[in-house]
Every structure is written in structure tokens, then in C-alpha cells.
Amino acid sequence: MHDAAASRAAHDRRRFSAGDVVLDAAAHLVTVRGHAVPLAMQEFRLLELLMANADTVVSSSKILDTLWGEDFNGDPGTVAVHVLRLRRKLERWSGASQHLRTVRGIGYVFDTVPVSED
């Protein structure tokens, strides 16, 4: 299989699960407690990146480079805005947004076990 096709096939089989949150890349579907959560493309890609690196801090600059490209010249606050939107969509199902944790000054983590930010 051609390298690009193999990479695409591997990506399409990617499925991440933590608690009640499930992301299925092939179906482009996120569910929380069995309920579909409609996400914009960048929100989906953001969640996929964070879940693929679960329990590891992903820097805001890595998120920008991965989702918007290294030549992105927009507002660096773009990442924070997308994380906020993603949290709001996940909050519809109690507790699901607690998987997304901000590490101030560094980036974000998708915790496989929800952590409460007091």
C-alpha cells in the first residue's frame, strides 16, 4: 500500500475512548454517553489530537502548528477559543468537559480520568 494511503487507512481506524467520551475518526463522530456531539472540523481535530496524546500536555504552539499549519499568522488565542467551544459542547453531558484540562502557560491535556479544576 502507498505510504499516504496507508497513513490515511491507519487514521481512519483510529478510535479513542475515555470514560463516556468516544471519538471515532473513521465515522467522524464524537459521542458522550451514547449521544452524538456535533463538532466543527477544527474542534473535532483538536479533540482527536488531545485524545491521541491523552494524559500528556500538548503545547498551544503544537496545536496551532498541527491544526492551522506552521505559517499561521492569526491570533494565538485561537487555540483557547476552540478549547472553550469544545468544552461548552462537551458540558452538555455532565462531567465530560472535565477531561479537558488547561496547563496555564503551556497548553492542554485530555485526561483519561476527569480532573476537576477548582
Stockholm file with secondary structure:
# STOCKHOLM 1.0

chainA/1-118         MHDAAASRAAHDRRRFSAGDVVLDAAAHLVTVRGHAVPLAMQEFRLLELLMANADTVVSSSKILDTLWGEDFNGDPGTVAVHVLRLRRKLERWSGASQHLRTVRGIGYVFDTVPVSED
#=GR chainA/1-118 SS CCHHHHHHHHHHTCEEEETTEEEETTTTEEEETTEECCCCHHHHHHHHHHHHTTTSCEEHHHHHHHHHCTTCCSCTTHHHHHHHHHHHHHHTSTTGGGGEEEETTTEEEECSSCCCCC
#=GC SS_cons         CCHHHHHHHHHHTCEEEETTEEEETTTTEEEETTEECCCCHHHHHHHHHHHHTTTSCEEHHHHHHHHHCTTCCSCTTHHHHHHHHHHHHHHTSTTGGGGEEEETTTEEEECSSCCCCC
//
